Amino acid sequence: MLIRAGYTLAFECDAATPLIAMLNVHPSRLADLRTPVEMSTGAATDREDYRDAFGNTCTRLMLPPGTTTISSDFVIEDGGEPDPVPHSEQQLVERLPAEVLTYLLGSRYCDTDRLSSEAWHLFGHIAPGAARVRAIVDFVHERLTYGYCHARATRTAYEAYQERVGVCRDFAHLAVALCRCMNIPARYCSGYLGDIGVPPVDVAMDFHAWFEVYLDGDWYAHDARHRIPRIGRILMAAGRDAADTALTTAFGAARLSRFEVHAGEMSDCASRTVARHAPLALHDGILELVAA
């Protein structure tokens, strides 16, 4: 299966503004690319690509005053199969690889200290491993009501649990936090997910957030927003939570004036490109654009 995907983002700045973009295809999928994947940076200058501490490819740019449009369009090959369903047992913490241990710890949006007691109450009786993960996915899917009207970029996993609303990042954060409470390594993921193998949704396309768990020596994708395995995920970035994988981070005033995303099989993806303004968050003077 060939999937065509890409994006167009436009920013308006009053002064020169540094920006970090995490919009590249993840290094783990580079071998699947069937066309070059290049970021068109418009009027931006001082481009530099680098790998962050989690292995994601990031791009540093300087946005000049005025409007800057960054975009990309590429074709990637996919096996066309739904997400693999693990049947693995949970590894003991003392036997986990050292590099995985960070995904057991609380983080900015995954406040495990506030959820630990409730997690053990809800899932402690379920067999460790894949069955426990499935129970957490089902619980989060039922617990939260999805809607763009509920988007708030500062919401933590505990707040999502309490408020019972959110967007895809909140579903992912709550599932990640509950897994970590149960000693299951879990990481937050952002990328593309087109309507492949499911009825199309009549809303503007967006980037998507899901999560992965580490079981029996491998990472497995799970999606509490959709619950069922899906076809055609294209990973861009993975980290502890959305703070590690913000799509763009502008160090100054940068107004998002255009936001378009497309992802789908070659025959039908063109009809899914619709402009929409994505949620923005301002933290400590840093502007973040995050997957909703």
Protein Blocks (a to p, Z undefined) as FASTA:
>chain_A
ZZddddddddddfbdcdddddfbccfklmmmpcbdcdddehjaghiacdddfkopacddd
dddehjdddddddddddehiacdddfbdcddfklpcfklmmmmpccfklcfklmmmmmmm
mmmmpcghjklmmmmmmmmmmmpccdfklgcfkbcfklmmmnopacfklmmmmmmmmmmm
nopacdddddddddehiacddbdddddddddddeehiacdddfknopacehiacfbdcfb
lmlmgfbacebddddfbdcdddddfklmmmmgccdddddddeehiacdddZZ
